[in-house]
Amino acid sequence: MHIVKPVWLTHPGELKDFEVYSCHVSPDGKRLATAAGDGHVRVWSTEAIMNSANPDYKQPRQLAAVSNHSGTIHTVRFSSNGKYLASGADDRVVCVYVLDPNPVSHSTFGTRNYTASIGYLD
């Protein structure tokens, strides 16, 4: 396994970059989702990550960013079929995003407990 973390893969803040608390690679290996203290889920191109040392690579790096949480996001997971992306945060909300070429849609579910991990029942 070779782990690459390009300097541009961040969750930027006004004064400093936020910590990334969770990441997950899509089943097709083409996307990496990250979750951080800024309350955003960001989706990155793994092709861009693998080509991060190539200055001539011009394809998009960040594919999407969504913010439907009011707290730090601690977990993010793709479903095994790659059609959904879920996130759980300090705000006790779980967001499930439908991944398709159309604008991002999502559903939220409340919980009384802290969400530390997400799994799918396929």
MOSULKA-V175328 format. One record per residue. N is the residue number from 1. RES is the residue in one small letter. OMEGA is omega in radians with two decimals (none if undefined). NEAR is the number of other C-alpha atoms within 10 Angstrom. Layout:
# MOSULKA-V175328
n:N res:RES omega:OMEGA near:NEAR
n:N res:RES omega:OMEGA near:NEAR
This chain:
# MOSULKA-V175328
n:1 res:m omega:3.11 near:3
n:2 res:h omega:-3.12 near:4
n:3 res:i omega:3.14 near:7
n:4 res:v omega:3.06 near:11
n:5 res:k omega:3.13 near:10
n:6 res:p omega:-3.13 near:13
n:7 res:v omega:-3.11 near:8
n:8 res:w omega:3.14 near:11
n:9 res:l omega:-3.07 near:15
n:10 res:t omega:2.92 near:16
n:11 res:h omega:-2.99 near:20
n:12 res:p omega:3.02 near:14
n:13 res:g omega:-3.13 near:10
n:14 res:e omega:-3.09 near:6
n:15 res:l omega:-3.12 near:6
n:16 res:k omega:3.05 near:8
n:17 res:d omega:3.12 near:13
n:18 res:f omega:3.08 near:17
n:19 res:e omega:3.01 near:14
n:20 res:v omega:-3.07 near:20
n:21 res:y omega:-3.11 near:14
n:22 res:s omega:3.03 near:18
n:23 res:c omega:-3.13 near:19
n:24 res:h omega:3.13 near:17
n:25 res:v omega:3.12 near:19
n:26 res:s omega:-3.12 near:21
n:27 res:p omega:3.12 near:14
n:28 res:d omega:3.09 near:9
n:29 res:g omega:-3.06 near:12
n:30 res:k omega:-3.08 near:13
n:31 res:r omega:3.03 near:22
n:32 res:l omega:3.07 near:21
n:33 res:a omega:3.08 near:26
n:34 res:t omega:3.10 near:26
n:35 res:a omega:-3.01 near:28
n:36 res:a omega:-3.12 near:25
n:37 res:g omega:3.13 near:20
n:38 res:d omega:3.14 near:19
n:39 res:g omega:3.14 near:22
n:40 res:h omega:2.88 near:22
n:41 res:v omega:3.12 near:27
n:42 res:r omega:3.12 near:22
n:43 res:v omega:-3.04 near:23
n:44 res:w omega:3.05 near:21
n:45 res:s omega:3.08 near:20
n:46 res:t omega:3.06 near:19
n:47 res:e omega:3.10 near:16
n:48 res:a omega:3.12 near:19
n:49 res:i omega:-3.13 near:21
n:50 res:m omega:3.11 near:14
n:51 res:n omega:-3.04 near:17
n:52 res:s omega:3.13 near:19
n:53 res:a omega:-3.11 near:10
n:54 res:n omega:-3.11 near:10
n:55 res:p omega:-3.14 near:7
n:56 res:d omega:-3.13 near:8
n:57 res:y omega:-3.02 near:12
n:58 res:k omega:-3.13 near:10
n:59 res:q omega:-3.14 near:11
n:60 res:p omega:3.09 near:11
n:61 res:r omega:3.12 near:18
n:62 res:q omega:-3.09 near:19
n:63 res:l omega:-3.11 near:13
n:64 res:a omega:3.01 near:13
n:65 res:a omega:3.11 near:15
n:66 res:v omega:3.13 near:12
n:67 res:s omega:3.09 near:13
n:68 res:n omega:3.11 near:16
n:69 res:h omega:3.08 near:21
n:70 res:s omega:3.13 near:14
n:71 res:g omega:3.10 near:18
n:72 res:t omega:3.10 near:20
n:73 res:i omega:-3.07 near:29
n:74 res:h omega:-3.10 near:23
n:75 res:t omega:3.10 near:25
n:76 res:v omega:-3.11 near:28
n:77 res:r omega:2.95 near:25
n:78 res:f omega:2.99 near:25
n:79 res:s omega:-3.08 near:17
n:80 res:s omega:3.09 near:15
n:81 res:n omega:3.09 near:10
n:82 res:g omega:-3.10 near:17
n:83 res:k omega:-3.08 near:13
n:84 res:y omega:3.03 near:17
n:85 res:l omega:-3.12 near:21
n:86 res:a omega:3.08 near:23
n:87 res:s omega:3.10 near:28
n:88 res:g omega:-2.99 near:29
n:89 res:a omega:3.09 near:26
n:90 res:d omega:-3.10 near:18
n:91 res:d omega:3.11 near:18
n:92 res:r omega:3.11 near:18
n:93 res:v omega:3.00 near:23
n:94 res:v omega:3.09 near:24
n:95 res:c omega:3.06 near:21
n:96 res:v omega:-3.11 near:20
n:97 res:y omega:3.04 near:18
n:98 res:v omega:-3.10 near:17
n:99 res:l omega:3.09 near:15
n:100 res:d omega:-3.09 near:11
n:101 res:p omega:3.13 near:6
n:102 res:n omega:3.11 near:7
n:103 res:p omega:-3.09 near:8
n:104 res:v omega:3.00 near:12
n:105 res:s omega:-3.11 near:11
n:106 res:h omega:3.01 near:15
n:107 res:s omega:3.11 near:12
n:108 res:t omega:3.12 near:15
n:109 res:f omega:3.12 near:10
n:110 res:g omega:3.06 near:11
n:111 res:t omega:3.10 near:12
n:112 res:r omega:-3.06 near:8
n:113 res:n omega:3.06 near:10
n:114 res:y omega:3.13 near:13
n:115 res:t omega:-3.10 near:18
n:116 res:a omega:-3.09 near:14
n:117 res:s omega:3.12 near:14
n:118 res:i omega:3.04 near:15
n:119 res:g omega:-3.14 near:12
n:120 res:y omega:3.02 near:10
n:121 res:l omega:-3.09 near:5
n:122 res:d omega:none near:6
